[in-house]
């Protein structure tokens, strides 16, 4: 089971209705969803943060980091 999770969610994320944790049957689906979410967050959120996708084992984590 592959996972996508959002680490340290910001206020914009919490209001977005996006899922903080998701499970997928295969690697490609999880990877695609993680990068799709990060791209959407980068485009639609308040522009105070950047979003970085990292893979650790079976988990893709989206970390929210301050811009600057």
C-alpha positions in Angstrom: 0.0 0.0 0.0 1.4 3.4 -1.1 0.6 6.6 0.8 0.4 10.3 0.1 0.4 12.5 3.2 0.7 16.2 3.8 3.1 17.2 6.6 2.6 20.4 8.7 -0.6 21.5 6.8 -1.1 25.3 6.5 -4.4 27.1 7.0 -5.0 27.2 3.2 -4.7 23.5 3.0 -7.0 22.9 6.0 -9.7 25.1 4.3 -9.2 23.5 0.9 -11.0 20.2 1.7 -8.1 18.2 0.3 -7.3 14.9 2.0 -4.4 14.9 4.4 -3.8 11.2 4.0 -4.5 8.9 1.0 -3.7 5.3 0.2 -3.1 3.9 -3.3 -2.6 0.4 -4.7 0.4 1.2 -6.8 3.4 3.5 -6.9 2.5 5.4 -10.1 -0.9 6.4 -8.8 0.5 7.7 -5.5 3.3 9.6 -7.2 0.9 11.2 -9.7 -1.5 12.3 -7.0 1.3 13.7 -4.8 2.7 15.9 -7.6 -0.8 16.9 -8.8 -1.7 18.0 -5.2 1.6 19.9 -4.8 1.1 21.7 -8.1 -2.5 22.6 -7.3 -1.5 23.9 -3.8 1.4 26.0 -5.4 -1.0 27.5 -7.9 -4.2 28.1 -5.7 -3.0 28.8 -2.2 -2.0 32.1 -0.6 1.6 32.2 -2.0 3.2 32.4 1.4 4.5 28.8 1.2 6.2 26.4 -1.2 5.4 22.7 -1.5 8.0 20.0 -1.8 7.2 16.3 -2.5 9.6 13.7 -1.0 9.4 9.9 -1.2 10.4 7.8 1.7 9.8 4.1 1.2 6.2 3.6 0.3 5.1 7.1 1.3 5.1 10.4 -0.7 5.1 13.3 1.7 4.2 16.9 0.7 6.0 19.3 3.0 4.9 22.9 3.3 7.8 25.3 3.7 7.9 29.1 4.1 8.6 31.0 0.9 11.7 33.1 0.9 
